[in-house]
Amino acid sequence: MAKAIHSMIRVLDEARSLAFYETAFGLKVAERLDFPEFTLIYLSNAEGSFELELTVNKDRTEPYHLGDGYGHLAVSVDDLAAEHARLTAAGLAPRKMVDFAPAGAVIARFFFVADPDGYQIEVLQRGGRYL
């Protein structure tokens, strides 16, 4: 059976992206592979084995166009309100918290925050299927 191990996104400013992912989600550099034309940076934390791979193309000067196909990354947290307040205090501008209740009962509570390149990250209250 296949095991999901990482997701890759292209970023323009390495330092800005590293600062965002560490501040927002406690992700730190697990490995860095530097090549002449690009750098691969794998980020992780103690919460799980899944990694976020940042690709930095060294000759890139313009922001990436995310197009209309990108969805989002998702993380779960123990205390959604506390995380929302922390990200707000850190100046990361999370969007409002949402209770998702399509049939009346809340099945998910979440908010979104955008990284420096515009990638959307969904932050979910841990529980149910969102462990």
DOTORDO-859028 format. One record per atom (N, C-alpha, C): atom name; residue in three letters; x, y, z; residue number from 1. Coordinates in Angstrom, 2 decimals. Layout:
+----+-----+---------+---------+---------+-----+
|  a |   r |      px |      py |      pz |   k |
+----+-----+---------+---------+---------+-----+
| CA | ALA |       X |       Y |       Z | NUM |
...
+----+-----+---------+---------+---------+-----+
***
This chain:
+----+-----+---------+---------+---------+-----+
|  a |   r |      px |      py |      pz |   k |
+----+-----+---------+---------+---------+-----+
|  N | MET |    0.85 |   -1.18 |    0.00 |   1 |
| CA | MET |    0.00 |    0.00 |    0.00 |   1 |
|  C | MET |    0.89 |    1.24 |    0.00 |   1 |
|  N | ALA |    0.49 |    2.25 |   -0.70 |   2 |
| CA | ALA |    1.25 |    3.50 |   -0.78 |   2 |
|  C | ALA |    1.10 |    4.30 |    0.51 |   2 |
|  N | LYS |    2.14 |    5.02 |    0.86 |   3 |
| CA | LYS |    2.13 |    5.90 |    2.04 |   3 |
|  C | LYS |    2.45 |    7.31 |    1.57 |   3 |
|  N | ALA |    1.60 |    8.28 |    1.90 |   4 |
| CA | ALA |    1.86 |    9.68 |    1.55 |   4 |
|  C | ALA |    3.04 |   10.18 |    2.38 |   4 |
|  N | ILE |    4.05 |   10.77 |    1.73 |   5 |
| CA | ILE |    5.25 |   11.19 |    2.46 |   5 |
|  C | ILE |    5.53 |   12.69 |    2.37 |   5 |
|  N | HIS |    5.14 |   13.35 |    1.28 |   6 |
| CA | HIS |    5.32 |   14.80 |    1.22 |   6 |
|  C | HIS |    4.47 |   15.43 |    0.13 |   6 |
|  N | SER |    4.34 |   16.74 |    0.24 |   7 |
| CA | SER |    3.72 |   17.55 |   -0.80 |   7 |
|  C | SER |    4.70 |   18.65 |   -1.13 |   7 |
|  N | MET |    4.83 |   18.99 |   -2.41 |   8 |
| CA | MET |    5.81 |   19.99 |   -2.84 |   8 |
|  C | MET |    5.10 |   21.24 |   -3.33 |   8 |
|  N | ILE |    5.63 |   22.39 |   -2.94 |   9 |
| CA | ILE |    5.18 |   23.67 |   -3.47 |   9 |
|  C | ILE |    6.41 |   24.47 |   -3.88 |   9 |
|  N | ARG |    6.26 |   25.32 |   -4.88 |  10 |
| CA | ARG |    7.34 |   26.20 |   -5.34 |  10 |
|  C | ARG |    7.20 |   27.53 |   -4.64 |  10 |
|  N | VAL |    8.31 |   28.02 |   -4.09 |  11 |
| CA | VAL |    8.29 |   29.29 |   -3.37 |  11 |
|  C | VAL |    9.31 |   30.25 |   -3.96 |  11 |
|  N | LEU |    9.03 |   31.53 |   -3.87 |  12 |
| CA | LEU |    9.90 |   32.56 |   -4.44 |  12 |
|  C | LEU |   11.01 |   32.98 |   -3.48 |  12 |
|  N | ASP |   10.65 |   33.20 |   -2.22 |  13 |
| CA | ASP |   11.60 |   33.74 |   -1.23 |  13 |
|  C | ASP |   11.79 |   32.71 |   -0.12 |  13 |
|  N | GLU |   12.93 |   32.03 |   -0.16 |  14 |
| CA | GLU |   13.21 |   30.96 |    0.79 |  14 |
|  C | GLU |   13.10 |   31.41 |    2.24 |  14 |
|  N | ALA |   13.76 |   32.49 |    2.60 |  15 |
| CA | ALA |   13.78 |   32.95 |    3.99 |  15 |
|  C | ALA |   12.38 |   33.29 |    4.47 |  15 |
|  N | ARG |   11.62 |   33.97 |    3.65 |  16 |
| CA | ARG |   10.25 |   34.36 |    4.02 |  16 |
|  C | ARG |    9.38 |   33.13 |    4.22 |  16 |
|  N | SER |    9.51 |   32.13 |    3.35 |  17 |
| CA | SER |    8.73 |   30.91 |    3.46 |  17 |
|  C | SER |    9.12 |   30.10 |    4.69 |  17 |
|  N | LEU |   10.42 |   29.97 |    4.94 |  18 |
| CA | LEU |   10.87 |   29.23 |    6.13 |  18 |
|  C | LEU |   10.36 |   29.88 |    7.40 |  18 |
|  N | ALA |   10.41 |   31.21 |    7.46 |  19 |
| CA | ALA |    9.92 |   31.93 |    8.64 |  19 |
|  C | ALA |    8.42 |   31.70 |    8.82 |  19 |
|  N | PHE |    7.65 |   31.77 |    7.74 |  20 |
| CA | PHE |    6.21 |   31.56 |    7.82 |  20 |
|  C | PHE |    5.90 |   30.17 |    8.35 |  20 |
|  N | TYR |    6.44 |   29.12 |    7.75 |  21 |
| CA | TYR |    6.09 |   27.76 |    8.13 |  21 |
|  C | TYR |    6.56 |   27.40 |    9.53 |  21 |
|  N | GLU |    7.67 |   27.99 |    9.97 |  22 |
| CA | GLU |    8.08 |   27.75 |   11.36 |  22 |
|  C | GLU |    7.17 |   28.48 |   12.33 |  22 |
|  N | THR |    6.88 |   29.75 |   12.06 |  23 |
| CA | THR |    6.00 |   30.53 |   12.94 |  23 |
|  C | THR |    4.60 |   29.94 |   12.98 |  23 |
|  N | ALA |    4.05 |   29.64 |   11.83 |  24 |
| CA | ALA |    2.66 |   29.19 |   11.75 |  24 |
|  C | ALA |    2.46 |   27.77 |   12.25 |  24 |
|  N | PHE |    3.35 |   26.86 |   11.88 |  25 |
| CA | PHE |    3.10 |   25.44 |   12.12 |  25 |
|  C | PHE |    4.24 |   24.68 |   12.79 |  25 |
|  N | GLY |    5.28 |   25.37 |   13.21 |  26 |
| CA | GLY |    6.39 |   24.70 |   13.88 |  26 |
|  C | GLY |    7.20 |   23.79 |   12.97 |  26 |
|  N | LEU |    7.10 |   24.02 |   11.66 |  27 |
| CA | LEU |    7.86 |   23.19 |   10.71 |  27 |
|  C | LEU |    9.29 |   23.71 |   10.62 |  27 |
|  N | LYS |   10.23 |   22.79 |   10.75 |  28 |
| CA | LYS |   11.65 |   23.13 |   10.68 |  28 |
|  C | LYS |   12.30 |   22.32 |    9.56 |  28 |
|  N | VAL |   13.46 |   22.75 |    9.13 |  29 |
| CA | VAL |   14.17 |   22.07 |    8.05 |  29 |
|  C | VAL |   14.62 |   20.68 |    8.52 |  29 |
|  N | ALA |   14.12 |   19.66 |    7.84 |  30 |
| CA | ALA |   14.53 |   18.29 |    8.11 |  30 |
|  C | ALA |   15.72 |   17.92 |    7.22 |  30 |
|  N | GLU |   15.71 |   18.44 |    6.00 |  31 |
| CA | GLU |   16.81 |   18.21 |    5.07 |  31 |
|  C | GLU |   16.78 |   19.28 |    3.99 |  31 |
|  N | ARG |   17.96 |   19.63 |    3.54 |  32 |
| CA | ARG |   18.11 |   20.63 |    2.49 |  32 |
|  C | ARG |   19.04 |   20.05 |    1.43 |  32 |
|  N | LEU |   18.58 |   20.03 |    0.19 |  33 |
| CA | LEU |   19.37 |   19.53 |   -0.93 |  33 |
|  C | LEU |   19.59 |   20.67 |   -1.91 |  33 |
|  N | ASP |   20.81 |   21.11 |   -2.02 |  34 |
| CA | ASP |   21.14 |   22.26 |   -2.84 |  34 |
|  C | ASP |   21.75 |   21.81 |   -4.16 |  34 |
|  N | PHE |   21.19 |   22.28 |   -5.27 |  35 |
| CA | PHE |   21.66 |   21.96 |   -6.61 |  35 |
|  C | PHE |   21.95 |   23.27 |   -7.33 |  35 |
|  N | PRO |   22.67 |   23.24 |   -8.45 |  36 |
| CA | PRO |   23.03 |   24.48 |   -9.14 |  36 |
|  C | PRO |   21.82 |   25.34 |   -9.53 |  36 |
|  N | GLU |   20.73 |   24.75 |   -9.96 |  37 |
| CA | GLU |   19.59 |   25.52 |  -10.45 |  37 |
|  C | GLU |   18.43 |   25.63 |   -9.48 |  37 |
|  N | PHE |   18.40 |   24.79 |   -8.46 |  38 |
| CA | PHE |   17.28 |   24.80 |   -7.51 |  38 |
|  C | PHE |   17.71 |   24.20 |   -6.18 |  38 |
|  N | THR |   16.89 |   24.45 |   -5.16 |  39 |
| CA | THR |   17.11 |   23.88 |   -3.84 |  39 |
|  C | THR |   15.82 |   23.23 |   -3.39 |  39 |
|  N | LEU |   15.94 |   22.04 |   -2.79 |  40 |
| CA | LEU |   14.80 |   21.35 |   -2.20 |  40 |
|  C | LEU |   14.96 |   21.40 |   -0.69 |  40 |
|  N | ILE |   13.91 |   21.85 |   -0.01 |  41 |
| CA | ILE |   13.95 |   21.97 |    1.45 |  41 |
|  C | ILE |   12.76 |   21.20 |    2.01 |  41 |
|  N | TYR |   13.05 |   20.18 |    2.81 |  42 |
| CA | TYR |   12.01 |   19.36 |    3.42 |  42 |
|  C | TYR |   11.75 |   19.85 |    4.83 |  42 |
|  N | LEU |   10.48 |   20.16 |    5.12 |  43 |
| CA | LEU |   10.09 |   20.68 |    6.42 |  43 |
|  C | LEU |    9.22 |   19.64 |    7.15 |  43 |
|  N | SER |    9.43 |   19.54 |    8.46 |  44 |
| CA | SER |    8.62 |   18.64 |    9.26 |  44 |
|  C | SER |    8.60 |   19.11 |   10.70 |  44 |
|  N | ASN |    7.75 |   18.45 |   11.49 |  45 |
| CA | ASN |    7.75 |   18.67 |   12.94 |  45 |
|  C | ASN |    7.48 |   17.34 |   13.63 |  45 |
|  N | ALA |    7.49 |   17.34 |   14.94 |  46 |
| CA | ALA |    7.34 |   16.10 |   15.71 |  46 |
|  C | ALA |    5.92 |   15.53 |   15.66 |  46 |
|  N | GLU |    4.96 |   16.27 |   15.12 |  47 |
| CA | GLU |    3.57 |   15.81 |   15.09 |  47 |
|  C | GLU |    3.33 |   14.64 |   14.13 |  47 |
|  N | GLY |    4.18 |   14.49 |   13.12 |  48 |
| CA | GLY |    3.95 |   13.42 |   12.16 |  48 |
|  C | GLY |    5.11 |   13.26 |   11.21 |  48 |
|  N | SER |    5.01 |   12.26 |   10.35 |  49 |
| CA | SER |    6.11 |   11.98 |    9.42 |  49 |
|  C | SER |    5.93 |   12.64 |    8.05 |  49 |
|  N | PHE |    4.76 |   13.19 |    7.76 |  50 |
| CA | PHE |    4.51 |   13.84 |    6.48 |  50 |
|  C | PHE |    5.34 |   15.12 |    6.40 |  50 |
|  N | GLU |    5.94 |   15.39 |    5.25 |  51 |
| CA | GLU |    6.78 |   16.56 |    5.08 |  51 |
|  C | GLU |    6.23 |   17.50 |    4.00 |  51 |
|  N | LEU |    6.59 |   18.76 |    4.14 |  52 |
| CA | LEU |    6.32 |   19.75 |    3.11 |  52 |
|  C | LEU |    7.64 |   20.04 |    2.42 |  52 |
|  N | GLU |    7.67 |   19.85 |    1.11 |  53 |
| CA | GLU |    8.88 |   20.11 |    0.33 |  53 |
|  C | GLU |    8.74 |   21.47 |   -0.35 |  53 |
|  N | LEU |    9.65 |   22.38 |   -0.02 |  54 |
| CA | LEU |    9.71 |   23.68 |   -0.69 |  54 |
|  C | LEU |   10.74 |   23.58 |   -1.80 |  54 |
|  N | THR |   10.36 |   23.97 |   -3.01 |  55 |
| CA | THR |   11.30 |   24.02 |   -4.13 |  55 |
|  C | THR |   11.57 |   25.49 |   -4.43 |  55 |
|  N | VAL |   12.84 |   25.84 |   -4.39 |  56 |
| CA | VAL |   13.27 |   27.21 |   -4.68 |  56 |
|  C | VAL |   14.07 |   27.16 |   -5.97 |  56 |
|  N | ASN |   13.49 |   27.68 |   -7.05 |  57 |
| CA | ASN |   14.21 |   27.77 |   -8.33 |  57 |
|  C | ASN |   15.05 |   29.03 |   -8.29 |  57 |
|  N | LYS |   16.36 |   28.88 |   -8.41 |  58 |
| CA | LYS |   17.30 |   29.98 |   -8.16 |  58 |
|  C | LYS |   17.21 |   31.13 |   -9.16 |  58 |
|  N | ASP |   16.75 |   30.86 |  -10.37 |  59 |
| CA | ASP |   16.67 |   31.93 |  -11.36 |  59 |
|  C | ASP |   15.30 |   32.62 |  -11.38 |  59 |
|  N | ARG |   14.42 |   32.22 |  -10.50 |  60 |
| CA | ARG |   13.05 |   32.76 |  -10.49 |  60 |
|  C | ARG |   13.02 |   34.12 |   -9.81 |  60 |
|  N | THR |   12.43 |   35.11 |  -10.48 |  61 |
| CA | THR |   12.32 |   36.45 |   -9.90 |  61 |
|  C | THR |   10.87 |   36.91 |   -9.78 |  61 |
|  N | GLU |    9.95 |   36.24 |  -10.49 |  62 |
| CA | GLU |    8.54 |   36.62 |  -10.47 |  62 |
|  C | GLU |    7.75 |   35.64 |   -9.61 |  62 |
|  N | PRO |    6.74 |   36.12 |   -8.91 |  63 |
| CA | PRO |    5.89 |   35.21 |   -8.13 |  63 |
|  C | PRO |    5.25 |   34.16 |   -9.04 |  63 |
|  N | TYR |    4.98 |   32.99 |   -8.48 |  64 |
| CA | TYR |    4.31 |   31.92 |   -9.22 |  64 |
|  C | TYR |    2.82 |   32.23 |   -9.36 |  64 |
|  N | HIS |    2.26 |   31.85 |  -10.49 |  65 |
| CA | HIS |    0.82 |   31.96 |  -10.70 |  65 |
|  C | HIS |    0.23 |   30.62 |  -10.25 |  65 |
|  N | LEU |   -0.60 |   30.64 |   -9.22 |  66 |
| CA | LEU |   -1.13 |   29.40 |   -8.67 |  66 |
|  C | LEU |   -2.24 |   28.81 |   -9.53 |  66 |
|  N | GLY |   -2.78 |   29.58 |  -10.44 |  67 |
| CA | GLY |   -3.80 |   29.06 |  -11.34 |  67 |
|  C | GLY |   -5.09 |   28.73 |  -10.62 |  67 |
|  N | ASP |   -5.92 |   27.95 |  -11.27 |  68 |
| CA | ASP |   -7.21 |   27.60 |  -10.67 |  68 |
|  C | ASP |   -7.30 |   26.13 |  -10.30 |  68 |
|  N | GLY |   -6.15 |   25.45 |  -10.25 |  69 |
| CA | GLY |   -6.15 |   24.04 |   -9.91 |  69 |
|  C | GLY |   -5.71 |   23.72 |   -8.50 |  69 |
|  N | TYR |   -4.98 |   24.65 |   -7.86 |  70 |
| CA | TYR |   -4.48 |   24.39 |   -6.51 |  70 |
|  C | TYR |   -5.62 |   24.41 |   -5.51 |  70 |
|  N | GLY |   -5.63 |   23.46 |   -4.60 |  71 |
| CA | GLY |   -6.64 |   23.40 |   -3.55 |  71 |
|  C | GLY |   -6.08 |   23.99 |   -2.27 |  71 |
|  N | HIS |   -5.54 |   23.14 |   -1.40 |  72 |
| CA | HIS |   -4.94 |   23.61 |   -0.16 |  72 |
|  C | HIS |   -4.20 |   22.48 |    0.53 |  72 |
|  N | LEU |   -3.33 |   22.87 |    1.46 |  73 |
| CA | LEU |   -2.75 |   21.94 |    2.42 |  73 |
|  C | LEU |   -3.63 |   22.00 |    3.65 |  73 |
|  N | ALA |   -3.56 |   21.00 |    4.52 |  74 |
| CA | ALA |   -4.35 |   21.02 |    5.75 |  74 |
|  C | ALA |   -3.52 |   20.51 |    6.92 |  74 |
|  N | VAL |   -3.71 |   21.15 |    8.07 |  75 |
| CA | VAL |   -3.10 |   20.71 |    9.33 |  75 |
|  C | VAL |   -4.20 |   20.68 |   10.38 |  75 |
|  N | SER |   -4.01 |   19.86 |   11.42 |  76 |
| CA | SER |   -4.97 |   19.84 |   12.52 |  76 |
|  C | SER |   -4.27 |   20.30 |   13.79 |  76 |
|  N | VAL |   -5.03 |   20.94 |   14.67 |  77 |
| CA | VAL |   -4.49 |   21.48 |   15.92 |  77 |
|  C | VAL |   -5.44 |   21.12 |   17.07 |  77 |
|  N | ASP |   -4.90 |   21.11 |   18.29 |  78 |
| CA | ASP |   -5.70 |   20.79 |   19.47 |  78 |
|  C | ASP |   -6.68 |   21.89 |   19.84 |  78 |
|  N | ASP |   -6.28 |   23.15 |   19.69 |  79 |
| CA | ASP |   -7.10 |   24.28 |   20.13 |  79 |
|  C | ASP |   -7.17 |   25.31 |   19.00 |  79 |
|  N | LEU |   -8.21 |   25.23 |   18.21 |  80 |
| CA | LEU |   -8.33 |   26.07 |   17.01 |  80 |
|  C | LEU |   -8.37 |   27.56 |   17.37 |  80 |
|  N | ALA |   -9.12 |   27.92 |   18.39 |  81 |
| CA | ALA |   -9.23 |   29.33 |   18.78 |  81 |
|  C | ALA |   -7.88 |   29.88 |   19.23 |  81 |
|  N | ALA |   -7.14 |   29.09 |   19.99 |  82 |
| CA | ALA |   -5.81 |   29.53 |   20.44 |  82 |
|  C | ALA |   -4.86 |   29.70 |   19.26 |  82 |
|  N | GLU |   -4.92 |   28.79 |   18.29 |  83 |
| CA | GLU |   -4.05 |   28.90 |   17.11 |  83 |
|  C | GLU |   -4.44 |   30.11 |   16.27 |  83 |
|  N | HIS |   -5.73 |   30.37 |   16.14 |  84 |
| CA | HIS |   -6.19 |   31.54 |   15.40 |  84 |
|  C | HIS |   -5.66 |   32.80 |   16.06 |  84 |
|  N | ALA |   -5.76 |   32.88 |   17.37 |  85 |
| CA | ALA |   -5.27 |   34.05 |   18.11 |  85 |
|  C | ALA |   -3.76 |   34.18 |   17.97 |  85 |
|  N | ARG |   -3.04 |   33.06 |   18.04 |  86 |
| CA | ARG |   -1.57 |   33.09 |   17.92 |  86 |
|  C | ARG |   -1.14 |   33.58 |   16.55 |  86 |
|  N | LEU |   -1.78 |   33.06 |   15.49 |  87 |
| CA | LEU |   -1.41 |   33.48 |   14.13 |  87 |
|  C | LEU |   -1.78 |   34.94 |   13.90 |  87 |
|  N | THR |   -2.89 |   35.38 |   14.46 |  88 |
| CA | THR |   -3.28 |   36.78 |   14.36 |  88 |
|  C | THR |   -2.24 |   37.66 |   15.03 |  88 |
|  N | ALA |   -1.82 |   37.29 |   16.25 |  89 |
| CA | ALA |   -0.81 |   38.06 |   16.98 |  89 |
|  C | ALA |    0.53 |   38.08 |   16.25 |  89 |
|  N | ALA |    0.82 |   37.02 |   15.50 |  90 |
| CA | ALA |    2.07 |   36.94 |   14.74 |  90 |
|  C | ALA |    1.99 |   37.72 |   13.43 |  90 |
|  N | GLY |    0.84 |   38.33 |   13.15 |  91 |
| CA | GLY |    0.69 |   39.12 |   11.93 |  91 |
|  C | GLY |    0.47 |   38.30 |   10.68 |  91 |
|  N | LEU |    0.02 |   37.06 |   10.81 |  92 |
| CA | LEU |   -0.14 |   36.18 |    9.65 |  92 |
|  C | LEU |   -1.54 |   36.23 |    9.03 |  92 |
|  N | ALA |   -2.43 |   37.02 |    9.58 |  93 |
| CA | ALA |   -3.75 |   37.31 |    9.01 |  93 |
|  C | ALA |   -4.59 |   36.09 |    8.65 |  93 |
|  N | PRO |   -4.87 |   35.21 |    9.62 |  94 |
| CA | PRO |   -5.76 |   34.10 |    9.31 |  94 |
|  C | PRO |   -7.17 |   34.61 |    9.03 |  94 |
|  N | ARG |   -7.90 |   33.89 |    8.17 |  95 |
| CA | ARG |   -9.29 |   34.26 |    7.90 |  95 |
|  C | ARG |  -10.16 |   33.82 |    9.07 |  95 |
|  N | LYS |  -11.42 |   34.16 |    9.04 |  96 |
| CA | LYS |  -12.32 |   33.86 |   10.17 |  96 |
|  C | LYS |  -12.51 |   32.36 |   10.35 |  96 |
|  N | MET |  -12.81 |   31.97 |   11.58 |  97 |
| CA | MET |  -13.11 |   30.57 |   11.87 |  97 |
|  C | MET |  -14.49 |   30.23 |   11.34 |  97 |
|  N | VAL |  -14.63 |   29.00 |   10.86 |  98 |
| CA | VAL |  -15.87 |   28.54 |   10.25 |  98 |
|  C | VAL |  -16.29 |   27.23 |   10.91 |  98 |
|  N | ASP |  -17.57 |   27.12 |   11.24 |  99 |
| CA | ASP |  -18.16 |   25.85 |   11.64 |  99 |
|  C | ASP |  -18.84 |   25.27 |   10.41 |  99 |
|  N | PHE |  -18.34 |   24.14 |    9.93 | 100 |
| CA | PHE |  -18.89 |   23.50 |    8.74 | 100 |
|  C | PHE |  -19.95 |   22.50 |    9.19 | 100 |
|  N | ALA |  -21.21 |   22.83 |    8.90 | 101 |
| CA | ALA |  -22.34 |   22.01 |    9.35 | 101 |
|  C | ALA |  -23.37 |   21.87 |    8.23 | 101 |
|  N | PRO |  -23.04 |   21.13 |    7.18 | 102 |
| CA | PRO |  -23.94 |   21.05 |    6.04 | 102 |
|  C | PRO |  -25.31 |   20.42 |    6.34 | 102 |
|  N | ALA |  -25.39 |   19.56 |    7.35 | 103 |
| CA | ALA |  -26.67 |   18.92 |    7.68 | 103 |
|  C | ALA |  -27.15 |   19.35 |    9.07 | 103 |
|  N | GLY |  -26.61 |   20.45 |    9.57 | 104 |
| CA | GLY |  -27.02 |   20.95 |   10.88 | 104 |
|  C | GLY |  -26.02 |   20.67 |   11.98 | 104 |
|  N | ALA |  -25.37 |   19.51 |   11.97 | 105 |
| CA | ALA |  -24.38 |   19.16 |   12.99 | 105 |
|  C | ALA |  -22.99 |   19.55 |   12.49 | 105 |
|  N | VAL |  -22.20 |   20.15 |   13.35 | 106 |
| CA | VAL |  -20.85 |   20.57 |   12.98 | 106 |
|  C | VAL |  -19.98 |   19.33 |   12.75 | 106 |
|  N | ILE |  -19.43 |   19.23 |   11.54 | 107 |
| CA | ILE |  -18.52 |   18.11 |   11.24 | 107 |
|  C | ILE |  -17.07 |   18.57 |   11.15 | 107 |
|  N | ALA |  -16.85 |   19.88 |   11.07 | 108 |
| CA | ALA |  -15.48 |   20.41 |   11.04 | 108 |
|  C | ALA |  -15.52 |   21.87 |   11.45 | 108 |
|  N | ARG |  -14.47 |   22.27 |   12.15 | 109 |
| CA | ARG |  -14.27 |   23.67 |   12.52 | 109 |
|  C | ARG |  -12.89 |   24.04 |   12.02 | 109 |
|  N | PHE |  -12.78 |   25.16 |   11.28 | 110 |
| CA | PHE |  -11.52 |   25.47 |   10.63 | 110 |
|  C | PHE |  -11.40 |   26.95 |   10.30 | 110 |
|  N | PHE |  -10.18 |   27.32 |    9.88 | 111 |
| CA | PHE |   -9.92 |   28.60 |    9.24 | 111 |
|  C | PHE |   -8.81 |   28.39 |    8.23 | 111 |
|  N | PHE |   -8.65 |   29.34 |    7.34 | 112 |
| CA | PHE |   -7.57 |   29.30 |    6.36 | 112 |
|  C | PHE |   -6.59 |   30.43 |    6.63 | 112 |
|  N | VAL |   -5.33 |   30.19 |    6.27 | 113 |
| CA | VAL |   -4.29 |   31.21 |    6.30 | 113 |
|  C | VAL |   -3.46 |   31.02 |    5.03 | 113 |
|  N | ALA |   -3.00 |   32.11 |    4.43 | 114 |
| CA | ALA |   -2.19 |   32.04 |    3.21 | 114 |
|  C | ALA |   -0.72 |   32.20 |    3.55 | 114 |
|  N | ASP |    0.13 |   31.42 |    2.88 | 115 |
| CA | ASP |    1.57 |   31.58 |    3.06 | 115 |
|  C | ASP |    2.05 |   32.75 |    2.20 | 115 |
|  N | PRO |    3.34 |   33.10 |    2.25 | 116 |
| CA | PRO |    3.82 |   34.26 |    1.50 | 116 |
|  C | PRO |    3.64 |   34.18 |   -0.02 | 116 |
|  N | ASP |    3.50 |   32.96 |   -0.56 | 117 |
| CA | ASP |    3.32 |   32.80 |   -1.99 | 117 |
|  C | ASP |    1.85 |   32.66 |   -2.39 | 117 |
|  N | GLY |    0.95 |   32.73 |   -1.41 | 118 |
| CA | GLY |   -0.46 |   32.64 |   -1.70 | 118 |
|  C | GLY |   -1.06 |   31.26 |   -1.56 | 118 |
|  N | TYR |   -0.26 |   30.26 |   -1.18 | 119 |
| CA | TYR |   -0.80 |   28.92 |   -0.95 | 119 |
|  C | TYR |   -1.70 |   28.96 |    0.27 | 119 |
|  N | GLN |   -2.86 |   28.35 |    0.15 | 120 |
| CA | GLN |   -3.83 |   28.33 |    1.24 | 120 |
|  C | GLN |   -3.59 |   27.11 |    2.13 | 120 |
|  N | ILE |   -3.62 |   27.33 |    3.43 | 121 |
| CA | ILE |   -3.47 |   26.25 |    4.40 | 121 |
|  C | ILE |   -4.72 |   26.24 |    5.27 | 121 |
|  N | GLU |   -5.39 |   25.10 |    5.32 | 122 |
| CA | GLU |   -6.56 |   24.94 |    6.17 | 122 |
|  C | GLU |   -6.10 |   24.44 |    7.54 | 122 |
|  N | VAL |   -6.53 |   25.13 |    8.58 | 123 |
| CA | VAL |   -6.20 |   24.74 |    9.95 | 123 |
|  C | VAL |   -7.49 |   24.24 |   10.58 | 123 |
|  N | LEU |   -7.52 |   22.95 |   10.93 | 124 |
| CA | LEU |   -8.72 |   22.29 |   11.43 | 124 |
|  C | LEU |   -8.60 |   21.96 |   12.91 | 124 |
|  N | GLN |   -9.72 |   22.07 |   13.61 | 125 |
| CA | GLN |   -9.78 |   21.59 |   14.99 | 125 |
|  C | GLN |   -9.60 |   20.07 |   14.95 | 125 |
|  N | ARG |   -8.66 |   19.55 |   15.73 | 126 |
| CA | ARG |   -8.38 |   18.12 |   15.76 | 126 |
|  C | ARG |   -9.58 |   17.38 |   16.35 | 126 |
|  N | GLY |   -9.96 |   16.31 |   15.68 | 127 |
| CA | GLY |  -11.07 |   15.46 |   16.15 | 127 |
|  C | GLY |  -11.77 |   14.79 |   14.99 | 127 |
|  N | GLY |  -12.54 |   13.76 |   15.28 | 128 |
| CA | GLY |  -13.24 |   13.04 |   14.22 | 128 |
|  C | GLY |  -12.26 |   12.47 |   13.21 | 128 |
|  N | ARG |  -12.50 |   12.78 |   11.95 | 129 |
| CA | ARG |  -11.58 |   12.29 |   10.91 | 129 |
|  C | ARG |  -10.35 |   13.18 |   10.74 | 129 |
|  N | TYR |  -10.34 |   14.30 |   11.45 | 130 |
| CA | TYR |   -9.24 |   15.26 |   11.32 | 130 |
|  C | TYR |   -8.28 |   15.16 |   12.51 | 130 |
|  N | LEU |   -7.62 |   14.04 |   12.60 | 131 |
| CA | LEU |   -6.67 |   13.84 |   13.69 | 131 |
|  C | LEU |   -5.31 |   14.25 |   13.24 | 131 |
+----+-----+---------+---------+---------+-----+
***
